[in-house]
Amino acid sequence: MPEAVGEDTIQRLCRQVSEEIESVTDRAVGQIRAELQSYAAVPIDEQRGYISRQLAATLRALAESEPLADDVLERSRQLGRRRAMQGLPLSDVIETYHIASRELWNTMVATAAEPTTDLLRAGGMMWDLVHTATSAVAVGHTDATRSEQAIRAGVRYRFFEALARSVDGDHRDVRELAEALGFTAQHEFQAVCVAAEEWSEAQLERLQRTLDTIPGTTQCSGHGTVIIALSQRAPVDDIIREVRLGHPGTTVGVGLGRPGLAGAAMSITDARRVLQLASPTGEVVRFADEWVAATLADHRDELATLLEPGVAVAADHPHLVEAVLAFARNEFSISAAGRDIHLHANSITYRLDRWQQLTGWDPRTLDGLQRSVSSLSLFQRDSGDSGSRETRSAQRHLHEDGGAEEAE
């Protein structure tokens, strides 16, 4: 093969290929999932993110003719530990490196203007990098499989995955995993969720060890964007306290206590829904309190046409929003609403009338007030409105008290 022209040939090639890294990643992920059935247990976004970072790190090392950085090798060791906890065999984990690197190499060859000795040397170096990375994966995987805590973490992970896949929560494998973790399948479960982005595997293991010391049975695991703690006969406030011990001020979503394994899955859904409603300022949001807004949030696209008229009015007339929410929050009493926000009752009446004129919704009727509060709950918080908590509170009063027919 002819010699390469110019000393930066491989650097230029790596730079070109890096612009295609997402398409290379997608091809690699598709091939891995087609060839390795065990990877059905791994969330696809998690897998795609890791492979994209690993391929980018490989290109950087090739461009600079340097070994993989220490943080890249540490990430490979952590990946080995995580895949062991997810129950994946080491051979499958190593095979993913081979598949992804093969896709990367094929793309480099296709992108190169012509085969060169530099390209051939880069190919040899790439497989040296693969060997180094897979050795680190093997170390992490082996350490994890030797750890009793890691074995339990693997059972927890498979339990939550099986619970998510089971429509009614009554599959035999779900029951067996639940019992292996100390749960009683027919008893009540309650879930707590927090955002996963701040948590490392080591921190999650420490949290589980702490939760093992409180009354009842609580098991936690990371899934996608959340950490889930599922409990039986355990004080929820104790769980929240332990979660926040290592992450002060973290926002928490709490599901309803529900019976049976189907109820466990529903409680996790509850907690996920209210976590989406919470502000990032450390709220504890409970489905028992915010069930209306949490349930409607899953249908925002369907409700947009019906409820969006209030959004523009709210943006231009926040003082009208204040009056509507105070009216709903104070048991549909104009005088009480006035006292709440320090306005004369006549001013509240005027603002309610004005809201009706601009939106077409009469907040003195059940339908008008439901539309108004639901609109603010679902759409106003998208703009970062600081009154979202008050909106949800007003909505809760509306549904607890049954309507506005008795408004003054």
C-alpha positions as CSV (number, residue, x, y, z in Angstrom):
1,M,0.0,0.0,0.0
2,P,1.3,3.5,-0.7
3,E,2.6,5.7,2.1
4,A,0.2,8.3,3.5
5,V,0.6,11.8,2.3
6,G,1.0,14.3,5.2
7,E,1.6,13.6,8.8
8,D,-2.1,14.3,10.0
9,T,-3.8,11.7,7.8
10,I,-5.2,9.6,10.7
11,Q,-6.1,12.7,12.7
12,R,-8.1,14.0,9.7
13,L,-9.8,10.6,9.3
14,C,-10.7,10.4,12.9
15,R,-12.1,13.9,12.8
16,Q,-14.3,13.0,9.8
17,V,-15.5,9.7,11.4
18,S,-16.3,11.5,14.6
19,E,-18.9,13.5,12.8
20,E,-20.7,10.3,12.0
21,I,-20.4,8.8,15.6
22,E,-24.1,8.8,16.2
23,S,-24.9,6.8,13.1
24,V,-22.1,4.4,13.9
25,T,-23.5,4.0,17.4
26,D,-27.0,3.2,16.1
27,R,-25.6,0.6,13.7
28,A,-23.6,-1.0,16.6
29,V,-26.5,-1.0,19.0
30,G,-28.8,-2.6,16.4
31,Q,-26.2,-5.3,15.6
32,I,-25.6,-6.0,19.3
33,R,-29.3,-6.4,20.1
34,A,-29.8,-8.6,17.0
35,E,-26.9,-10.9,18.0
36,L,-27.0,-10.9,21.8
37,Q,-30.4,-11.7,23.4
38,S,-29.2,-10.9,26.9
39,Y,-29.1,-7.2,26.0
40,A,-32.9,-7.0,26.0
41,A,-32.5,-6.4,29.7
42,V,-30.4,-3.2,29.2
43,P,-32.3,0.1,28.5
44,I,-31.4,1.0,24.9
45,D,-30.7,4.7,25.8
46,E,-28.2,3.6,28.5
47,Q,-26.5,1.3,26.0
48,R,-26.4,3.9,23.2
49,G,-24.9,6.5,25.5
50,Y,-22.1,4.3,26.7
51,I,-21.2,3.0,23.2
52,S,-21.1,6.6,21.8
53,R,-18.8,7.7,24.6
54,Q,-16.5,4.6,24.1
55,L,-16.2,5.1,20.4
56,A,-15.5,8.8,20.8
57,A,-12.7,7.9,23.3
58,T,-11.3,5.4,20.9
59,L,-11.1,7.9,18.1
60,R,-9.4,10.4,20.3
61,A,-6.8,7.8,21.3
62,L,-6.2,6.9,17.7
63,A,-5.8,10.5,16.6
64,E,-3.2,11.2,19.2
65,S,-1.5,7.7,19.1
66,E,-2.1,7.5,22.9
67,P,-3.5,4.8,25.1
68,L,-7.0,5.1,26.5
69,A,-7.3,7.6,29.4
70,D,-7.6,6.4,32.9
71,D,-11.1,7.8,33.2
72,V,-12.2,5.8,30.1
73,L,-10.7,2.6,31.7
74,E,-12.5,3.3,34.9
75,R,-15.7,3.7,33.0
76,S,-15.1,0.3,31.4
77,R,-14.6,-1.3,34.9
78,Q,-17.8,0.3,36.1
79,L,-19.6,-0.9,33.0
80,G,-18.4,-4.5,33.8
81,R,-19.8,-4.2,37.3
82,R,-23.2,-2.8,36.1
83,R,-23.6,-5.5,33.5
84,A,-22.8,-8.2,36.1
85,M,-25.5,-6.7,38.3
86,Q,-27.9,-6.8,35.3
87,G,-27.2,-10.6,35.0
88,L,-25.3,-10.4,31.7
89,P,-22.5,-12.9,31.0
90,L,-19.0,-11.5,30.6
91,S,-18.6,-13.0,27.1
92,D,-21.6,-11.0,25.9
93,V,-20.3,-7.8,27.4
94,I,-16.9,-8.3,25.7
95,E,-18.6,-9.1,22.4
96,T,-20.3,-5.7,22.4
97,Y,-16.8,-4.1,22.3
98,H,-15.9,-6.2,19.3
99,I,-19.1,-5.4,17.4
100,A,-19.0,-1.7,18.1
101,S,-15.3,-1.5,17.2
102,R,-15.9,-3.5,14.0
103,E,-18.6,-0.9,13.0
104,L,-16.1,1.9,13.8
105,W,-13.3,0.3,11.7
106,N,-15.6,-0.4,8.8
107,T,-16.6,3.3,8.8
108,M,-13.0,4.4,8.9
109,V,-12.1,2.2,6.0
110,A,-15.1,3.4,4.0
111,T,-14.2,7.1,4.7
112,A,-10.5,6.9,3.9
113,A,-9.5,8.2,0.5
114,E,-7.3,5.1,-0.1
115,P,-5.7,2.3,2.0
116,T,-2.4,3.4,3.5
117,T,0.2,2.0,5.8
118,D,-1.0,4.6,8.4
119,L,-4.5,3.2,8.2
120,L,-3.2,-0.3,8.7
121,R,-1.2,0.8,11.7
122,A,-4.3,2.5,13.1
123,G,-6.2,-0.8,12.7
124,G,-3.6,-2.6,14.8
125,M,-3.7,0.1,17.4
126,M,-7.5,0.0,17.5
127,W,-7.5,-3.7,18.5
128,D,-4.9,-3.0,21.1
129,L,-7.3,-0.4,22.6
130,V,-10.2,-2.9,22.4
131,H,-8.0,-5.4,24.3
132,T,-7.2,-2.8,27.0
133,A,-10.8,-1.8,27.4
134,T,-12.2,-5.3,27.6
135,S,-9.6,-6.3,30.1
136,A,-10.9,-3.4,32.3
137,V,-14.5,-4.6,31.8
138,A,-13.5,-8.2,32.8
139,V,-12.0,-6.9,36.0
140,G,-15.1,-5.0,37.0
141,H,-17.4,-7.9,36.0
142,T,-15.4,-10.4,37.9
143,D,-15.2,-8.2,41.1
144,A,-19.0,-7.7,40.9
145,T,-19.9,-11.3,40.5
146,R,-17.8,-12.2,43.5
147,S,-19.6,-9.7,45.7
148,E,-22.7,-10.9,47.6
149,Q,-24.0,-7.3,47.4
150,A,-23.6,-7.3,43.7
151,I,-25.5,-10.6,43.4
152,R,-28.4,-9.1,45.4
153,A,-28.2,-6.0,43.2
154,G,-28.5,-8.2,40.1
155,V,-31.6,-9.9,41.6
156,R,-33.1,-6.4,42.4
157,Y,-32.4,-5.2,38.9
158,R,-34.0,-8.3,37.3
159,F,-37.0,-8.0,39.6
160,F,-37.7,-4.4,38.6
161,E,-37.2,-5.2,35.0
162,A,-39.6,-8.2,35.2
163,L,-42.1,-6.1,37.1
164,A,-42.1,-3.5,34.3
165,R,-42.6,-6.1,31.6
166,S,-45.4,-8.0,33.4
167,V,-48.8,-6.5,32.6
168,D,-50.5,-7.8,35.7
169,G,-47.5,-8.4,38.0
170,D,-48.5,-12.1,38.3
171,H,-45.8,-13.9,36.3
172,R,-44.1,-16.6,38.1
173,D,-40.6,-15.1,37.6
174,V,-41.8,-11.8,39.1
175,R,-43.1,-13.6,42.2
176,E,-40.0,-15.7,42.6
177,L,-37.7,-12.7,42.4
178,A,-39.9,-10.7,44.8
179,E,-39.7,-13.6,47.3
180,A,-35.9,-13.9,46.9
181,L,-35.7,-10.2,47.9
182,G,-37.9,-10.7,51.0
183,F,-41.1,-9.4,49.7
184,T,-44.5,-11.0,50.2
185,A,-46.2,-10.9,46.8
186,Q,-49.8,-10.3,48.0
187,H,-48.9,-7.6,50.6
188,E,-48.9,-3.8,50.0
189,F,-46.0,-2.1,48.2
190,Q,-45.1,1.6,48.1
191,A,-42.5,3.2,45.8
192,V,-40.3,6.2,46.1
193,C,-38.4,7.7,43.0
194,V,-35.6,10.2,42.6
195,A,-33.7,11.3,39.6
196,A,-30.8,9.0,38.8
197,E,-28.3,11.4,37.3
198,E,-26.5,12.2,40.5
199,W,-26.1,8.6,41.7
200,S,-23.1,6.3,41.1
201,E,-23.3,2.6,41.5
202,A,-21.3,2.8,44.7
203,Q,-23.7,5.3,46.2
204,L,-26.6,3.2,45.3
205,E,-25.0,0.2,47.0
206,R,-24.4,2.3,50.1
207,L,-28.1,3.4,50.1
208,Q,-29.3,-0.2,49.9
209,R,-27.1,-1.2,52.9
210,T,-28.6,1.7,54.9
211,L,-32.2,0.8,53.8
212,D,-31.5,-2.7,55.0
213,T,-31.2,-1.4,58.6
214,I,-34.7,0.3,58.7
215,P,-37.9,-1.6,59.6
216,G,-39.7,-3.6,56.9
217,T,-38.2,-4.5,53.5
218,T,-37.0,-2.0,51.0
219,Q,-35.1,-2.7,47.8
220,C,-33.7,0.0,45.5
221,S,-32.3,0.0,42.0
222,G,-31.5,2.4,39.1
223,H,-33.6,2.2,36.0
224,G,-33.2,4.7,33.1
225,T,-33.6,8.2,34.5
226,V,-34.7,7.3,38.0
227,I,-33.7,5.5,41.2
228,I,-36.6,3.4,42.5
229,A,-37.0,2.3,46.2
230,L,-39.8,-0.2,46.6
231,S,-40.9,-1.1,50.2
232,Q,-43.2,-3.2,52.3
233,R,-44.0,-2.3,55.9
234,A,-41.3,0.4,55.9
235,P,-41.8,4.0,57.0
236,V,-41.7,6.1,53.9
237,D,-40.4,9.1,55.7
238,D,-37.4,7.0,56.9
239,I,-36.7,6.0,53.2
240,I,-36.8,9.7,52.1
241,R,-34.5,10.7,55.0
242,E,-31.9,8.0,54.0
243,V,-32.2,8.9,50.3
244,R,-31.5,12.6,51.1
245,L,-28.7,11.8,53.5
246,G,-26.2,11.5,50.6
247,H,-28.1,13.9,48.3
248,P,-29.5,16.7,50.4
249,G,-32.4,18.6,48.9
250,T,-33.0,16.0,46.1
251,T,-36.6,16.0,44.7
252,V,-38.6,12.9,45.7
253,G,-41.8,11.4,44.2
254,V,-43.9,9.1,46.4
255,G,-46.4,6.6,45.0
256,L,-49.5,5.2,46.7
257,G,-49.4,2.1,48.8
258,R,-51.0,-0.6,46.6
259,P,-51.6,-4.3,47.2
260,G,-49.9,-7.1,45.3
261,L,-47.2,-7.1,42.5
262,A,-49.5,-5.4,40.1
263,G,-49.9,-2.7,42.8
264,A,-46.1,-2.5,43.1
265,A,-45.8,-1.7,39.4
266,M,-48.6,0.9,39.7
267,S,-47.0,2.5,42.7
268,I,-43.8,2.9,40.8
269,T,-45.8,4.6,38.0
270,D,-47.4,6.9,40.6
271,A,-44.0,7.9,41.9
272,R,-42.5,8.5,38.4
273,R,-45.5,10.7,37.4
274,V,-45.3,13.0,40.4
275,L,-41.5,13.2,40.1
276,Q,-42.1,14.8,36.7
277,L,-44.4,17.4,38.3
278,A,-41.9,18.4,41.0
279,S,-39.7,21.5,40.8
280,P,-35.9,20.8,41.1
281,T,-35.8,22.6,44.4
282,G,-36.1,19.6,46.7
283,E,-39.9,19.0,46.9
284,V,-41.4,15.8,48.2
285,V,-44.4,15.3,46.0
286,R,-46.9,12.5,46.8
287,F,-49.3,10.9,44.3
288,A,-51.9,10.9,47.1
289,D,-51.9,14.7,47.0
290,E,-51.2,15.4,43.3
291,W,-53.0,12.6,41.6
292,V,-55.1,14.8,39.4
293,A,-52.2,16.7,37.8
294,A,-50.0,13.6,37.7
295,T,-52.7,11.6,35.9
296,L,-53.6,14.3,33.4
297,A,-49.9,14.9,32.6
298,D,-49.8,11.7,30.7
299,H,-52.5,13.1,28.4
300,R,-51.2,16.6,27.7
301,D,-51.1,16.2,23.9
302,E,-54.7,15.0,23.9
303,L,-55.8,17.8,26.1
304,A,-53.8,20.6,24.5
305,T,-56.5,21.9,22.2
306,L,-59.0,21.8,25.0
307,L,-57.0,23.5,27.6
308,E,-54.5,25.8,25.9
309,P,-56.8,28.9,25.7
310,G,-55.9,29.6,29.4
311,V,-52.2,29.5,28.8
312,A,-51.9,32.8,26.8
313,V,-54.3,34.6,29.1
314,A,-52.3,33.4,32.1
315,A,-49.1,34.6,30.6
316,D,-50.5,38.1,29.9
317,H,-52.6,38.4,33.0
318,P,-51.0,36.7,36.0
319,H,-53.2,38.7,38.4
320,L,-56.2,36.9,37.0
321,V,-54.5,33.6,37.6
322,E,-53.9,34.6,41.2
323,A,-57.6,35.2,41.7
324,V,-58.8,32.0,40.0
325,L,-56.4,29.8,42.1
326,A,-57.3,31.6,45.3
327,F,-61.0,31.0,44.5
328,A,-60.4,27.3,44.0
329,R,-58.0,27.0,46.9
330,N,-60.5,28.6,49.4
331,E,-63.4,26.3,48.9
332,F,-64.9,28.4,46.1
333,S,-65.6,31.4,48.4
334,I,-65.0,34.8,47.0
335,S,-64.7,36.5,50.4
336,A,-62.2,33.9,51.6
337,A,-60.2,34.2,48.3
338,G,-60.0,37.9,48.8
339,R,-58.7,37.5,52.4
340,D,-56.1,34.9,51.1
341,I,-54.6,37.3,48.6
342,H,-55.4,40.6,50.4
343,L,-58.0,41.9,47.9
344,H,-61.6,43.2,48.3
345,A,-64.2,40.6,47.3
346,N,-65.3,43.0,44.5
347,S,-61.9,42.8,43.0
348,I,-62.0,39.0,43.1
349,T,-65.4,39.1,41.4
350,Y,-64.1,41.4,38.7
351,R,-61.0,39.2,38.0
352,L,-63.1,36.1,37.8
353,D,-65.4,37.9,35.3
354,R,-62.4,39.1,33.3
355,W,-61.0,35.6,33.2
356,Q,-64.3,34.3,31.9
357,Q,-64.3,37.0,29.2
358,L,-60.8,36.2,28.0
359,T,-60.9,32.4,28.1
360,G,-64.6,31.6,27.7
361,W,-64.4,29.6,31.0
362,D,-66.6,30.6,33.9
363,P,-64.6,29.7,37.0
364,R,-67.8,29.8,39.2
365,T,-69.0,26.6,37.5
366,L,-67.5,23.1,37.9
367,D,-66.6,22.7,34.3
368,G,-65.1,26.2,34.0
369,L,-63.0,25.9,37.1
370,Q,-61.8,22.4,36.2
371,R,-60.7,23.6,32.8
372,S,-59.0,26.7,34.3
373,V,-57.1,24.9,37.0
374,S,-56.2,21.9,34.8
375,S,-54.9,24.2,32.1
376,L,-52.6,26.0,34.5
377,S,-51.5,22.8,36.1
378,L,-50.5,21.1,32.8
379,F,-49.2,24.0,30.7
380,Q,-48.2,26.9,32.9
381,R,-45.4,25.1,34.6
382,D,-43.7,24.5,31.3
383,S,-42.7,28.1,31.3
384,G,-41.0,27.7,34.7
385,D,-43.9,29.5,36.5
386,S,-43.2,29.7,40.2
387,G,-46.9,29.2,41.0
388,S,-47.1,25.6,39.9
389,R,-47.3,24.4,43.5
390,E,-50.2,26.7,44.2
391,T,-51.9,25.6,41.0
392,R,-51.7,21.9,42.1
393,S,-52.9,22.9,45.5
394,A,-55.9,24.6,44.0
395,Q,-56.6,21.7,41.8
396,R,-56.5,19.4,44.8
397,H,-59.1,21.5,46.6
398,L,-61.3,21.5,43.5
399,H,-61.5,17.7,43.4
400,E,-61.6,17.1,47.1
401,D,-64.6,19.5,47.6
402,G,-66.5,18.3,44.5
403,G,-67.2,21.4,42.5
404,A,-68.1,25.0,42.6
405,E,-71.9,24.8,42.7
406,E,-71.9,26.3,46.2
407,A,-69.7,29.3,45.5
408,E,-70.6,32.5,47.1
